[in-house]
Amino acid sequence: MRGKLDQLSTQILRFIPLILAFLTPLFFLPTTTDFFNFNKFYLVSFLASLSLIAWCVRSLTRGKVTITTSPSFFPLIALSFANIVSSVWLSPVKHVSLFGQTALLTSLVIIFITSTSSQKNRTLINSVIFGLISSATVLSLVTILHRFDILSKVISSDLLSNKSFNPTGGILPALAFTIPILISSIGYLIVSKNRLTKSLFFASAIFMIVASLINLTLILPQNGKQVLFLLPYRASWSIAVDTFKNWQTALLGSGPETYLTTFTRLRPMYLNLNNTLWVYRFPESGSFILTLITTTGIIGALSFLISFTKPILISIKHRAANIDNPSFVFLTLTLISTLLTFIFIPAGIVSIVLGFVSLIALTVEFKLFGLRGVKDINLSISAKSEQESIYHELSKSEHYSPSAFILPWILTLASTLLISIYWFYALPAYAASVSSRQAGELVKTNSVGAYLKAINAQKLDPFNSTYPLSLSQFYKTIAIAILNKKDATAEEKKNATEYMQRAIDAGRQTATLDPLNVNSHENLANIYQSFIGSADGAENFAIAHLNQAIILDPSNPRLRLQFGILFFNLGDTDQAIKLFSQAIELKQNWDIPYYNLSAIYKYKKDFPRALQYAKAGLQYTQPSDDYNKVLEEIKSLEKLIPPTSGSATPSATTK
């Protein structure tokens, strides 16, 4: 029995990297709010749990814990440790950080340790290469068939109506996965001497080239409009460097999954000059490495870089002796090209998995080379002292003393506790996403059913701020509809009050769950603004939360504009003028603040200033119906100015 369990667990550990390599780029389910990354994340988590269980079973059957130290082993341990500490110590959204990026990287580190510590055979290496090439080929075929509308004729799905549909979750992730595999396949093709293998790799390479060209055309500007919006590298670097001003964030960052809040707080003002990017709040930088520096600090980023660069340097050092080894060439090229994607683009889960499975296979390759830096360590509380291989099949007559099982049992109990705690929170979070997806599908046909599903999603995952935020908007819409109803009954007015309070409560819960997220406070300010005149003190709360939003996103001119409009509606024109002027200072080529200032001065009957700002805004207005309306407004203002006051037009200095 022990022998069978040992064999089964070893086989599971051998083929988990293959499953990870093949399935991750292709796996998605249309049952959750995020079809792609969310489900890929859970796939990785499941495989990590399975891998850890198999490793524990293997350790129990062998009476010892086996760990393989390698060039990447300690850096990856440090990476996982940095993410955990940063999540617990520095992140304002600890649960999101722990069950987001931290869980993903830790899962991959577990798969790396358990696979490399239990395998020393070419089967794992070849299966990983086969899995990566097969996945890239299938992915390329899907892209080609979709591009020529063949896929939609075979499969009926609303997803296929989007010309940018891709199983990886986007065009950029597809390119970041396919191109490294393409480069590595060409290297394998050149080195390999097997004609059949060369033919298969050549065919796969052709598919990948065609698919990559198709994807490149999809990310290029369409009809003169930009399609792909990435945070510029200069701005990404500026934000990362700004985190060094505090020793805590310099070492461990602001916390995994907190890039959005760091971006809004440290966003360079010169981004406002870009008429396309200034409106975006980026959840990640233009480089995965710079995202790591920002969210996990120097420790996290360096650990990640070292874990990949050390094996690459070792491969380069031994290239002469292995230049005719196709698998060695393939894995080295894959690792190098994947590392470049980490440096130059915001790599997603597919690229990270690609990097880790390549790292696993290359580490096993190093084992077969017998490199000094790759060592097997047997940990056992036992009196047994003779040398034995950790890769041999267990003998039926082999027996161990009871003390030999102490350490494996400690490992098993600790692993069981870790897995149980993780899935205790992860399973309800997945069910919440399914419920939220169902709510979205029901919203047009069954509003009551949609509402119940949304409530259920919030209950299942009380740590996710997006659910109460959506509910707050839902409650606000109902309350406003009742308040705007003519001849509302006493019962309806009572219901309106109840829905107003529900909207406020849900908005407050959102801000409590994610206190440094500007969207939380902007949402709450919007709710209070909607209830001014209907709820006591609503204007004061609206002012407080808009002010907090500006503190969290200080270089955003749109927030100043909203604040100015609020003060104007409250009758404080002087404060409105000040805020509109600040919006202009932050973004001088935006026409809306100029028109608001023009409206205020027209209201104050200061027609020369009103005309001045209307003309100033006109130069930043694109030809449209609005442009013609502004021209008409300018003409009407000119008629209101007496001829003698034409020379007395005030200067462009704003208050």
SULVEN-V539608 format. One record per run of one state. SS is the DSSP state (~ for helix, > for strand, _ for the rest). FROM is the first residue (numbers start at 1). LEN is the number of residues. If there is no record, write none. Layout:
# SULVEN-V539608
SS/FROM/LEN, SS/FROM/LEN
This chain:
# SULVEN-V539608
_/1/1, ~/2/25, _/27/10, ~/37/26, _/63/2, >/65/5, _/70/3, ~/73/17, _/90/4, ~/94/5, _/99/2, ~/101/16, _/117/5, ~/122/26, _/148/3, ~/151/4, _/155/3, ~/158/4, _/162/9, ~/171/21, _/192/3, ~/195/25, _/220/2, >/222/1, _/223/2, >/225/1, _/226/7, ~/233/13, _/246/1, ~/247/6, _/253/6, ~/259/8, _/267/2, ~/269/5, _/274/3, ~/277/3, _/280/8, ~/288/30, _/318/1, ~/319/4, _/323/3, ~/326/19, _/345/4, ~/349/21, _/370/5, >/375/5, _/380/22, ~/402/41, _/443/4, ~/447/14, _/461/4, ~/465/19, _/484/6, ~/490/24, _/514/4, ~/518/13, _/531/1, >/532/1, _/533/2, >/535/1, _/536/2, ~/538/15, _/553/4, ~/557/13, _/570/3, ~/573/14, _/587/4, ~/591/13, _/604/3, ~/607/12, _/619/6, ~/625/16, _/641/2, ~/643/6, _/649/7
